[in-house]
Structure formats: structure tokens, C-alpha cells
Amino acid sequence: MTLRRVDPTARRGIAYRALAAAASSPPATWLSRQRVWSAVVWRIDPLLLRLTRGRLGTGLLLPTALLQTRGARSGLPRSNAVIYFHDGELVTIVASKAGRDGNPAWFHNLCANPDVLLGGVPMRASLVADGAERERLWELADMVFPAFAVYRDRAASAGREIPIVQLRPIASGEAVRPLADRLELAAPAVAALAVRLLGLLPEPIRRRALKSAFERARAAFDRGDIEAVMALFADDVEYVVPPPLGGQTIHGREAALDFWRGVFARFERSSIENLSLEEAAPGRLVRRARLCHEGGPDGESLDYTIRQTTVLEAGRVVRQVNELDTG
């Protein structure tokens, strides 16, 4: 399938400009805040887009496509209509939720499961964290849908920064999230139980299983799937960043995820190589790994080795410390 290309800088026709102006008017933006809007319009859009094969939504001329995600907890398919535009080969969408409190459910879904479909096209999602890049994309977004500026101000007054997400088409044959990773994210309690049972096994068997798990985490990291890497992190985990990336202590899984999303946005390529498993006790793991980040601002690159200590309780990661290994 193909997705109609939307150039945000293209000159719009009279009908489009009139529709966009009407959608940005005080009555329309007031209506978008009402429950009836989300209860009716936001539910109708996915149905319309399916019935018309993406040709028509309630936004009429506005560039709208069906975004298909998997539930962050259930793993079940979810569908939502989103306004989009192209930025080179990337597609940009905005988690505005009309400027209301809280991010839309589809944003949480794609953070947990970044492989999505937009207009039937397989894509991989990443959060735009860089301030200058966000400002550039906001300028383009406002050209496509001026109401975004109203939503942005409304969200800011409620203390929320609207996320901007970019989608990269997945090439034919490119690796997608393996079944084991999907199951771990969909049922973390079951996965944590499996980790606890692993701790009861003899150390040689435990080491082989852990090496396999670290190899799966390596593959997830290399494809930028940090949600899969941190699937078993406790909500209140204490995470110490590798020193070359700052060395600060971060509290909470979501904060740790946001940090690494920013790293992936900062560098074009990030990879990790498992070097050795130093300790494999039931509640404590120590490994050495080499990390490489390339294609950063002004050609910046980093190449370093860490000694990573992971502390587990009830099968969940409650603390992880990444120290620079100079040995």
C-alpha cells in the first residue's frame, strides 16, 4: 500500500484554507474540548477511513490517515485517525488530543510498541525530543493544520508538552519486534515470574538463559526498540546513565525511556555489543558491554565500554547502574 504524500509547504486551495480556518476558530476549538467530540467524531473517523480505504474522514480535506497500534498493556490492535505530513522520507504526527490534559492512548501504545501501520504502511515510531527539531516541525505542522497552535497553547496552560512523533517506513524484510519481546511487553507480570523461576535453576543453566536474554536485548537496542529493552524495569526503577551520556541518576521507568528516546533522536545510529556476563546471581546481574553512537550533531560520535550492574526484586529491575569500564 502507499500513503498519499503531504507536503506541508505546498500552497493550499481556497477550500482547504477555509476548512482549516473554520477548524481553528473559537467555536470549533471549544467543541473539540467537549466529550461529545471524542465520543462521536473520534470514533467515527476510523470507521470512515476503513470504509473509504483512507480517502475520507471527518476532517474532509485535511490529510488524515488510519494509525494502527497495539495496546500498551493488552497487545490488541487499536485504530485512530491522525493528521499527518511528510518530512523527507519520514512522516510526522502530533499527539495533540485537541490540547486536552494527558496524551492520547495511541501515543502510549506506540511508545510501548513502536512498530505501527499508517494508512496500511508498516512504519516504526520515534519521539522527537530535540528542542530545535520540535520547533522546526511545529512550524510545518501549523501550515498543515493551524489549530495545532491553539491546541499547543491549551496544553501548555495545563502543564503538558504535546509530543511530536516521526514515523519511518519499514523496508521490506526489515526486522520487526520478535514474538518473545511482544509477549514480554504484553504480560510483564508473567515475564517477571519467569525471571524468578530462572533464579531457582542451577547457575550454568541460568547463565545460558541470561546470555540469550541479553542477546535479545542487544537486538532490540540496535533497532531502537528501547521499550523492549526495558520491558522488565519496575515503574520506580533507579537508573544510572552511562557516564559518557551524562552519568546522572534517573528515577522511574518512563523517565529512563524518555532519556533513551532522546539519545536515539540525537544520534543516527546506536548499537550495543555484549562482551561478558560477570555475575549471574538470582537477584543481581553484572555484565560488560560496548556501546557506540554515531551521526550525532556536528558529526559527534561516542564509543565506550560499560560495567552494568542490575538489581532485581520479584523478577523486576529495581536498580541499574552503568559505570565506565576502563579496563
VMD Tcl script that draws the C-alpha trace (Angstrom):
set ca {
  {0.00 0.00 0.00}
  {1.04 3.62 -0.45}
  {0.38 6.67 1.67}
  {-0.58 9.90 -0.10}
  {2.33 12.29 0.18}
  {1.58 15.52 2.07}
  {3.96 18.43 1.53}
  {3.44 20.84 4.45}
  {4.89 23.77 2.47}
  {2.63 23.31 -0.57}
  {0.17 26.08 -1.38}
  {-3.34 25.14 -0.26}
  {-6.51 25.77 -2.22}
  {-9.28 28.12 -1.14}
  {-11.50 25.29 0.11}
  {-8.68 23.80 2.22}
  {-7.76 27.16 3.72}
  {-11.39 27.86 4.57}
  {-11.78 24.46 6.23}
  {-8.55 24.86 8.21}
  {-9.60 28.35 9.34}
  {-13.00 27.05 10.43}
  {-11.37 24.20 12.39}
  {-9.14 26.75 14.13}
  {-11.99 29.11 15.06}
  {-13.03 29.56 18.71}
  {-16.34 27.64 18.27}
  {-14.56 24.67 16.67}
  {-11.74 24.56 19.20}
  {-14.30 24.85 22.02}
  {-16.26 21.94 20.54}
  {-13.10 19.82 20.30}
  {-12.80 20.03 24.10}
  {-16.24 18.53 24.69}
  {-16.80 14.86 25.47}
  {-19.27 14.51 22.62}
  {-16.42 15.23 20.21}
  {-14.29 12.34 21.42}
  {-17.31 10.11 21.95}
  {-18.65 10.60 18.42}
  {-16.21 12.17 15.97}
  {-13.06 10.38 17.15}
  {-14.94 7.06 16.98}
  {-16.45 7.71 13.54}
  {-13.17 8.64 11.87}
  {-11.55 5.17 11.96}
  {-14.75 3.65 10.54}
  {-14.94 6.20 7.73}
  {-11.29 5.72 6.82}
  {-11.74 1.95 6.68}
  {-14.92 2.16 4.59}
  {-13.40 4.63 2.11}
  {-9.95 2.97 2.12}
  {-8.38 6.09 3.58}
  {-9.92 8.53 1.13}
  {-12.31 10.29 3.52}
  {-12.51 11.16 7.22}
  {-14.45 13.70 9.22}
  {-11.63 16.17 8.52}
  {-12.69 16.12 4.83}
  {-9.77 17.81 3.02}
  {-7.37 17.60 5.96}
  {-4.63 14.97 5.41}
  {-5.85 12.16 7.67}
  {-4.81 8.51 7.85}
  {-5.66 5.49 9.96}
  {-3.00 4.82 12.59}
  {-2.98 1.22 13.81}
  {-1.13 0.47 17.04}
  {-1.06 -2.37 19.56}
  {-2.35 -1.76 23.09}
  {0.45 -0.94 25.53}
  {-0.89 -3.48 28.03}
  {-3.19 -5.77 26.06}
  {-1.19 -6.03 22.83}
  {-4.51 -5.90 20.95}
  {-4.90 -3.84 17.74}
  {-6.12 -0.27 18.16}
  {-7.10 2.22 15.42}
  {-7.20 6.03 15.46}
  {-7.39 8.75 12.84}
  {-4.46 11.20 12.82}
  {-3.45 14.22 10.78}
  {-0.05 13.71 9.18}
  {2.50 15.28 6.86}
  {5.78 14.26 5.30}
  {9.25 15.47 6.28}
  {11.55 13.97 3.69}
  {11.08 10.19 3.93}
  {9.66 10.49 7.45}
  {6.01 11.02 8.33}
  {5.14 13.35 11.22}
  {2.12 13.03 13.51}
  {1.21 15.08 16.58}
  {-0.23 13.68 19.83}
  {-2.32 16.79 20.44}
  {-5.57 15.30 21.80}
  {-7.00 18.73 20.94}
  {-4.82 20.21 23.71}
  {-6.60 18.33 26.49}
  {-4.92 17.00 29.64}
  {-2.93 13.82 29.14}
  {-1.56 12.25 25.99}
  {-3.81 10.20 23.71}
  {-3.92 6.43 24.23}
  {-2.39 5.80 20.81}
  {0.76 7.68 21.90}
  {1.24 5.37 24.89}
  {0.63 2.41 22.59}
  {3.30 3.32 20.07}
  {5.77 4.15 22.84}
  {5.34 0.58 24.10}
  {5.08 -0.94 20.61}
  {6.78 1.36 18.07}
  {6.02 -0.80 15.04}
  {2.74 0.60 13.64}
  {0.72 0.92 10.46}
  {-0.21 4.29 8.99}
  {-2.60 4.09 6.10}
  {-1.72 0.39 5.94}
  {2.01 1.10 5.55}
  {4.35 -0.54 8.12}
  {6.30 2.11 10.00}
  {8.42 2.50 13.11}
  {7.73 5.35 15.52}
  {10.22 7.53 17.39}
  {9.65 10.53 19.66}
  {11.16 13.87 18.64}
  {12.95 15.17 21.74}
  {15.34 17.81 20.39}
  {14.03 21.33 21.05}
  {15.20 22.88 17.78}
  {13.79 19.97 15.77}
  {10.46 20.24 17.56}
  {10.30 23.95 16.77}
  {11.01 23.27 13.08}
  {8.33 20.59 12.89}
  {5.78 22.77 14.70}
  {6.20 25.41 12.00}
  {5.42 22.78 9.36}
  {2.54 21.32 11.38}
  {0.89 24.74 11.74}
  {0.98 25.12 7.95}
  {-0.98 21.89 7.59}
  {-3.43 22.45 10.46}
  {-3.38 25.91 12.11}
  {-5.48 24.65 15.04}
  {-2.34 22.93 16.34}
  {-1.18 26.33 17.62}
  {-4.37 26.65 19.69}
  {-4.00 23.09 21.00}
  {-0.36 23.78 21.88}
  {-1.24 26.82 23.97}
  {-4.12 24.99 25.63}
  {-1.90 22.02 26.56}
  {0.86 24.32 27.85}
  {-1.59 26.08 30.17}
  {-2.36 22.64 31.63}
  {1.34 21.85 32.03}
  {1.57 19.39 29.13}
  {4.06 19.44 26.27}
  {2.44 17.91 23.19}
  {4.61 15.07 21.83}
  {5.69 15.04 18.20}
  {6.26 11.62 16.66}
  {8.02 10.73 13.45}
  {7.35 7.51 11.58}
  {9.93 5.82 9.37}
  {8.71 3.35 6.74}
  {9.92 -0.17 7.45}
  {11.69 -1.61 4.42}
  {10.52 -4.94 3.08}
  {12.21 -7.71 5.04}
  {13.38 -5.38 7.85}
  {13.30 -6.96 11.29}
  {10.21 -6.29 13.40}
  {9.68 -6.91 17.11}
  {10.04 -10.65 17.82}
  {7.22 -12.60 19.42}
  {9.16 -13.03 22.69}
  {9.50 -9.25 23.04}
  {5.82 -8.71 22.25}
  {4.78 -11.24 24.88}
  {7.10 -9.72 27.49}
  {5.60 -6.27 26.92}
  {2.03 -7.53 26.82}
  {2.34 -9.62 30.01}
  {5.19 -8.23 32.17}
  {3.88 -9.97 35.30}
  {4.19 -13.36 33.62}
  {7.66 -12.47 32.34}
  {8.70 -11.38 35.84}
  {7.51 -14.74 37.21}
  {9.65 -16.49 34.59}
  {12.67 -14.47 35.76}
  {12.01 -15.50 39.36}
  {11.81 -19.17 38.34}
  {15.04 -18.76 36.38}
  {16.74 -17.75 39.62}
  {15.96 -21.19 41.05}
  {17.81 -23.04 38.31}
  {21.47 -24.15 38.54}
  {23.91 -21.39 37.62}
  {25.17 -22.95 34.33}
  {21.60 -23.15 33.01}
  {20.83 -19.67 34.36}
  {23.88 -18.22 32.59}
  {22.90 -19.72 29.24}
  {19.36 -18.33 29.56}
  {20.65 -14.90 30.59}
  {23.09 -14.73 27.70}
  {20.21 -15.47 25.34}
  {18.10 -12.76 27.01}
  {20.94 -10.21 26.75}
  {21.34 -11.08 23.07}
  {17.63 -10.42 22.53}
  {18.03 -7.10 24.36}
  {21.00 -6.27 22.12}
  {18.89 -6.83 19.01}
  {16.12 -4.62 20.45}
  {18.60 -1.85 21.31}
  {20.19 -1.97 17.85}
  {16.80 -1.49 16.19}
  {15.98 1.40 18.58}
  {13.32 -0.52 20.50}
  {14.16 0.74 23.99}
  {10.68 -0.24 25.25}
  {11.54 -3.90 24.67}
  {14.94 -3.44 26.34}
  {13.30 -2.02 29.47}
  {10.21 -4.25 29.47}
  {11.00 -5.66 32.94}
  {12.00 -2.36 34.54}
  {9.92 -1.54 37.62}
  {7.86 1.65 37.43}
  {10.00 3.20 40.19}
  {13.36 1.88 38.94}
  {16.53 3.77 39.82}
  {18.62 4.08 36.66}
  {22.15 5.47 36.46}
  {23.02 6.74 32.97}
  {26.35 5.73 31.35}
  {28.93 8.47 32.16}
  {29.61 9.46 28.51}
  {25.89 10.34 28.24}
  {25.82 12.32 31.49}
  {26.07 9.83 34.37}
  {23.01 11.21 36.14}
  {20.57 9.15 38.19}
  {17.07 8.87 36.78}
  {14.07 7.74 38.80}
  {11.22 5.88 37.10}
  {10.85 3.71 34.02}
  {9.10 6.40 31.96}
  {11.90 8.88 32.69}
  {14.51 6.29 31.68}
  {12.59 5.57 28.46}
  {12.36 9.29 27.66}
  {16.11 9.66 28.22}
  {16.96 6.92 25.72}
  {14.40 8.15 23.20}
  {16.31 11.43 23.31}
  {19.61 9.59 22.71}
  {18.14 7.73 19.72}
  {16.85 11.03 18.34}
  {20.24 12.69 18.86}
  {22.27 10.03 17.04}
  {21.52 8.44 13.68}
  {22.81 5.04 14.83}
  {23.20 3.48 18.27}
  {24.35 -0.08 18.92}
  {25.48 -2.31 21.77}
  {27.76 -5.34 21.90}
  {27.59 -7.86 24.75}
  {31.15 -8.58 25.95}
  {30.81 -10.78 29.04}
  {28.48 -11.85 31.84}
  {30.47 -11.30 35.04}
  {27.87 -12.27 37.64}
  {24.57 -14.16 37.38}
  {23.18 -14.35 40.93}
  {19.36 -14.68 41.29}
  {18.91 -11.03 42.30}
  {22.00 -9.42 40.83}
  {23.49 -9.40 37.32}
  {26.75 -7.84 36.19}
  {27.82 -7.65 32.56}
  {30.24 -5.74 30.36}
  {29.05 -4.19 27.12}
  {30.33 -1.83 24.45}
  {28.10 0.97 23.18}
  {28.54 3.03 20.01}
  {26.61 6.15 18.97}
  {27.23 7.66 15.53}
  {25.87 10.52 13.45}
  {25.22 13.00 16.23}
  {25.10 16.80 15.88}
  {28.16 18.12 14.04}
  {29.31 14.55 13.41}
  {29.52 13.68 17.10}
  {30.17 10.01 17.93}
  {30.74 8.04 21.13}
  {32.36 4.62 21.65}
  {32.73 3.29 25.20}
  {32.53 0.18 27.39}
  {30.36 -0.08 30.50}
  {30.13 -2.35 33.50}
  {26.42 -2.70 34.11}
  {25.05 -3.87 37.47}
  {21.37 -4.84 37.57}
  {19.45 -5.46 40.80}
  {16.20 -7.43 40.62}
  {13.32 -7.86 43.05}
  {10.37 -10.17 42.33}
  {11.63 -10.55 38.77}
  {11.65 -6.81 38.00}
  {14.63 -4.48 37.59}
  {14.63 -2.06 40.53}
  {18.12 -0.59 40.03}
  {20.59 -0.48 37.18}
  {23.99 1.22 37.35}
  {26.13 1.80 34.25}
  {29.77 2.55 35.11}
  {32.52 3.33 32.65}
  {34.81 0.31 32.23}
  {38.36 1.45 31.51}
  {39.94 -1.97 31.99}
}
mol new
graphics top color blue
foreach p $ca { graphics top sphere $p radius 0.5 }
foreach p [lrange $ca 0 end-1] q [lrange $ca 1 end] { graphics top cylinder $p $q radius 0.2 }
display resetview
